Amino acid sequence: MPEVMALPVTRDAKKATTHKSRGSQLVVVTNEPLAEKAVFLIATLSRIKDRCLQEYEQSKLATRDYYDQLKRENRLIIYDGPELFPLVQSAYRKSNILPSNVTLELVDGYLHLDKVYIGVVSAKELRRCYKEHGEALFLDNIRLFLGYSELKDRDNVNLLIMDTADKSPREMLARNNGITFRAAQVVPQGKNILSLEKASIVNGCQTTMCVVESTNDESNVLVKIVETEEAWSIAKTANSQNKVDQIVLEMAKYIRPQIVKKAAGKAGVSVRGVPDTIFDVFKAFYKDEVVYDEIYYLFLGLFSREPRNVINTNYTEVRKDLLTQLIGLQQSGEEIVQLLFKLYMASLRGMVKAQDMYQDEESRSYERFWKEDKPDYRSFLTLLAACGATEMNIYKEGASVKEVKEFLEKLDEVLANNSDKFVLYYCFAFEAVVGALGTKHASQIDRQRYMYDQLKSLPFEPVYSSMCRTAVRHFSFKT
């Protein structure tokens, strides 16, 4: 039988069916009239419309009555493999490939000086542009849309932008700083139209999405288009004017949601923690899910002088020499991120094994490694285990680029051919960290209370040595 994904979808005035769940949105455009009641979507990669569906419709199965009723009421939409493929192609393109050509119609001409074009774009035009190209517009942005969640200590900026777009659209031009496009080439197509080749919004993702999601078409937004092949210098400079942590800004060139999503697609996994992606929509076709923060902290720890930098991030502790030499090229960066996916999946097995192996009171005092949202804590264990499994301590007095490259190659080999070895070292890593953090005389409450302060100052070398001694004892006993 073919694997089928069935989703309930709701009616839309524009004949587009929409399903929202956990922040994701599935939109299927159909020319069929939709009923007022719930509409069901069946999606399968197999060809069912040719023979399978015909045989079913000729059968006398008990489910036929309900099936026939749904068809009569136009409440059933079926997409099989040949129809899904172009949908997935389009969705993937809108998530992972820079638009080859973006046509932008400005409100009233533009100012052109050197390689910079400045003008005003309407909400309607911005919405059309996003509908055509999707999230691919933000591939060179340091982040994706942050949403509208309320913050305890300050107003959410996006709520304020949306409030202006909805209630005071004529004030948008005055109140908002606008958006910045980067394009490899800009070709004027008349007084008001610019054609942008390989274009991306490098600053203004939040403004763009607020305007796109607003119900009002009357707002206008200032737009600047910079003609250049090099995207990151523009993105970095534009965002340095905002409240973006320096470490986040520097790291974003190499690891940001867009890059993680692209690497995830190639690795055959889906990503939780980044909103509204093709991976959310078609996650039923993928085997595993990973959390973006888990990969980010592994990446940060890998390129820090010591893994403890993930606990209390310090920009000066990031080895920019490794960043620029190992992943200066986009392709190399994606390969490392894909390796981190494999490492993370192996660490999940290590977590299960460690929890089962260590049941003493002291070990249970540190259950927040697994039970709380602590990807930074877990990444310390994972990187420690990776060094043990490869028998390479890349944090000793700043390993060379050659040594780190060799470490990554060995790690890839271990994860591919001997992942059980890594799982064991994950357990040894946990034992070593618990031994370094805890004292038998401390209460469970005190261990938990001071865990953060101890972990952020925990030197790597003695913990690594302790883990290796545990491994030697274990393998000696086995033989």
Secondary structure, DSSP 4 states (H G I P E B T S, - for coil): ---EEEEEEB--TTSEEEEEETTEEEEEE-SS---SS-EEEEEESS--TTTHHHHHHHS--TTHHHHHHHHHTT-EEEE-HHHHHHHHHHHHHHHHS--SEEEEE-SS-EEEETTEEEEEEEHHHHHHHHHHHGGGGGTTSSS--------SSS--HHHHHHHHHHH-GGGHHHH---EEEEESEEEE-SSSEEEEES-EEEE-HHHHHHHHH-S----EEEEEEEE-S--HHHHHHHHTTSS--HHHHHHHTTS-HHHHHHHHHHHTEEEESS-S-HHHHTGGG-SEEEEHHHHHHHHHHHTBSSGGGGTS--GGGB-HHHHHHHSSSHHHHHHHHHHHHHHHHHHHHHHHHHHHH--SHHHHTTTHHHHSS-HHHHHHHHHHHHHHHHT--TTTTT--HHHHHHHHHHHHHHHHH-HHHHHHHHHHHHHHHHHHH--TTS-HHHHHHTHHHHHHT--HHHHHHHHHHHHHHHHHHH-
